[in-house]
Amino acid sequence: MVLLGAFQSGWDLALIVFGLHLFVLGILVFRSGKSGLRVLGILVIAAGLGYLVDGCGKLLVPTYSLTVAMYTFIGEVLLMFWLLWKGIRGFAPKATAQAKAFA
């Protein structure tokens, strides 16, 4: 049981690191300049804050039982689908056309 508790503490610490990652990524998406991406950036920031609250709450308060990230994860999911959409539409043909123009 001690090892199980240690694993859970490590998992909660990893949630904090992941929350920080999402927070910074959300700020970068927000600052990208496009109006549609600003909403996505705000949602990703909210997802990061949800993970931060849950991770810190579980590490600092032994009886913490809230699951904020369960409601804020939507930004993370939307970012995943946006990245897939951009990947399917493709940036490669444009990049290779520009590279040929400079060659």
N, C-alpha and C positions, 0 to 999 in steps of 0.2 A: 504494500500500500504506500510505503514511503516513495518508491520509485514512480508509482502512478501519480502521486502528488507532485513530484519533481517534474514529471512530464507535463502536467497541467500548468505548472508555473512557467515552464519554458514555452509552452504554446501561447500563454497569455502575453509573454514578453514578445514573442514573434508577432502577435496581433498588433502590438504597439508599433513595432518597426514597420509592418505592412500599412498601418494607418498613417504613419508619417510619410511613407512612400506615396500613398494615394493623395494625401493632402498636397504634397509638392507637385505631383503630376496634375492635380486639379488646378492649381495655380498656374502652371504652364499652359494648360489647355485654355483657361480663362483669359490669359494674357495674349493668346494667339491672334486676337483682333477681330475674328469673325463673330457676328452677333449670335448665330446658331450655336457656335461652340462655347459661348459664354454660359449658356444654360447648362450645357454638358459639363463645363468646368465647375460650376456651382454644385451640381449633383455629385461629381467625383469628390469635391472637397467635403461635402456632407457625408459621403461614404467613409472617407478617411477619418473624419471626426467621430463617426459612429464606432469604428474599430478602436480609435484611441480611447474613447470613453469606456468601452467594454473592457479593453485590455488593462487600463489603469484601474478601473473599478474592481476587477477580479484580483489584481495584485495587491491593492491597497486595503480593500474591505473584504474580509473572509466570507461575509454573508451576502455578497453582491449577487443579485439575481436578475437584474435587468438585461435585456438583449436589445440594445439600441441599434446595433448593426443589422438586425433582422429587418428594420424598417428603412435604413439608409443605403442599402446595398444597390439600389436601382441605378445609381450613377455608374457604378462599377460594371453592371450588365450593359447599360447603354453604351459605355465606352468600348466594351468588347465588340458589340455589334457595329458600332461606327468604324472601328478599326478593320473589321472584316469587310464591311461595305467598301471602304476605301481600298482595301487590298484586292477585292474582286474587280472593282472598276479599273484599278491599275494605275500606278504612277510610272511604271517602267517604260512604256512606249514613249511618253513625253520626255523622259530623261534621256533615252537613247537618241531621240530626234535632236535634242539640244546638243548632245555630245557630238553627233555627226556634223552639226552646223559649225561647231567650233574647231573641228578637225581639219 
